Amino acid sequence: YIYFSGRNDDIISSAGYRIGPFELESALMGHPAVAESAVVGKPDPIRGEVVKAYVVVKAGYVPSEELAEALRQHVRTNVSAHAYPREIAFIDQLPKTPSGKIQRFLLRK
């Protein structure tokens, strides 16, 4: 027998919307405080998934709830209103492969 399984893509399904993480990451990168960002789907009992962003801040910026809210508002002005990150986590560095690709599966855990 031959079995096919779909590839595990990065698309986030939230409240019936399909959200691509790359557009959100680009919007986050447009904020002066953001050095790096990665966006993943986080399981949610009501929406299916919610958008969660992991952000590495640039030197001189301090992670805070005020900064997280500023980032949410920044993303909302650049993408669809339903696609903004409901959660933002500040981390020191993103997990990457030796070639520099973000390991999103580690962020989903």
Buried (B, 14 or more C-beta within 10 A) or exposed (E): EEEEEEEEEBEBEBEEBEBBBEBBBBBBEEBEBBEBBBBBBBEBEEBBBBBBBBBBBEEEBEBEEEBBEBBBEBBBEBBEEEBBBBEBBBBEEBBEEEEEEBEBEEBBE
